Every structure is written in C-alpha cells, then in structure tokens.
Amino acid sequence: MAEQDREQLKTLIVDDEPLAIERMQVVCAKLDDVQVVGTASDGAAALRLVGALKPDLLLLDLTMPEVDGLSVARQLAGKEHKPAVIFVTAHDNHAVEAFDLDAVDYVLKPVERGRLERAIARALSRRRKRIGGDSRWLEELWIPHRSELIRIAVAEVGQIDAERDYVRLHVGMGEDMRSYLLLQTIAGLEERLDPSQFIRIHRSTILRRDRIVGLRHDGLGVWSVELADGAMLRIGRTYLPKVKAMAGR
C-alpha cells in the first residue's frame, strides 16, 4: 500500500501524567497506522475532545482523578460513532471491567511498541469490518482466567448459562469441553450475539443454534430442546414462540 493511501486511526492519548503522554507520543510516532490528533490530561477533557476531534481511537489511561478511564468509556458506550478504546495502565486488576465495556485491548505500562502494534491491528480490523458492513456482533471474548486473559472465539461457544451477575461460557464439545466465568449479565451478552447463530431458550440459558438437533413436547405446554450430545434442556415459556419459529412452527 502506498504511504499516502495507508489507513490511519485518528488517535487521542489520555493520561494524567505528562511524562506518560510524552512516552506514548514517541511510541505512536513510530507506528504507520496511528495519527495522534490530540492529548488530554483528564477524563473530562477527553470527553470534550472526543466531541471536537472525532477520533477513531482512544489510548486511555485507567487511573485518573475524578473522571477515570472506565467512566470515560462508559459515557462513550452509548454513542453511535464512539471511538475504539485501548486501555493503557500500570494496573492489571481492571481487565474484567475493561472488556465488559467492549475495549479493543488492555495494554500494561511500560508500553512496548510490539504490544501496542498488535492492539492497533485489532482496532483497525474492527474498524474495517464496521465500515465494510460486516457483522456488528461479537466475534471474540477475552476471559480473565487465573493470572491471564484468554481469547475465546464466539464461534466456539456452545452454551451460555446465567450465574447471578456472571455468565458461564461452555466452550468446545465432549471431552474437550471447558467452561469459563465472565462478569456480564446474560441479557447484556445476548444483545451482542448474532441472533442468526444464538438463541435464548430460557432466562438462564442461551444456545448456539447448530447445537440444537430437535424439540420435544413434554405435555401440558412444556417443551424441551435436544442437544447434539443427547442432553435435554427445558424451554422457558417466554422464549417458546421464538424457539418454535426457528423450527418453522
């Protein structure tokens, strides 16, 4: 690709430490896919500049006084043309909240060029899919597990069960099946899943459609779905019409 044709992300750097902003500017200057259009030293200023500059990307510090990075991301979440967010922080204990806010990535300080490049590549990929009209639905999830974050492709998730404020993701099948907990309500996750691939059958259960092999009427208006492994799961009355419609009934 010619230099003048290279796609760049208009980027706003947000950090309350001037030295941290300077270091990030130095790193970004070495990245062809980034165009720094401004900096902000607090969350309130960041929100104002987002409105004025319309950046494609925020490199957003988490721990700032008053309006912190999580608060900035929450306020931007409902906007139609919100920028992508890469959290940049010295602390690793906010990863769950960050990914619950649909952050592109979570990069720890001191920021290494190669690590930031990978995060920028993910932001570019997401932008191209959105501009190209590709699916707006979730394609991957980052799950905190022990002392690391694990990437799970949504296509690998067969069943999702509600467990209070968490959901349990069942990944894989048979002996290879494993499960992970994610801090997310089942209703919130349902809104971000492709309805052509997933269907909610109960207030506590979402299934991948291709795992369903049949429906069974158990009498007295009670229906169940049969899964590929032979398991039977009851369908909630609220969700029964949609499940029947899937089967053309």
BELZI-V258042 format. One record per run of one state. SS is the DSSP state (helix for helix, strand for strand, loop for the rest). FROM is the first residue (numbers start at 1). TO is the last residue. If there is no record, write none. Layout:
BEGIN
[[SS,FROM,TO] [SS,FROM,TO]]
END
This chain:
BEGIN
[[loop,1,2] [helix,3,5] [loop,6,8] [strand,9,14] [loop,15,17] [helix,18,29] [loop,30,33] [strand,34,40] [loop,41,42] [helix,43,53] [loop,54,56] [strand,57,61] [loop,62,68] [helix,69,77] [loop,78,83] [strand,84,89] [loop,90,94] [helix,95,100] [loop,101,104] [strand,105,108] [loop,109,112] [helix,113,131] [loop,132,139] [strand,140,145] [loop,146,147] [strand,148,153] [helix,154,156] [strand,157,163] [loop,164,165] [strand,166,171] [loop,172,173] [helix,174,176] [loop,177,177] [strand,178,183] [loop,184,185] [helix,186,190] [loop,191,197] [strand,198,202] [loop,203,204] [strand,205,208] [helix,209,211] [strand,212,219] [loop,220,221] [strand,222,227] [loop,228,231] [strand,232,234] [loop,235,236] [helix,237,246] [loop,247,249]]
END
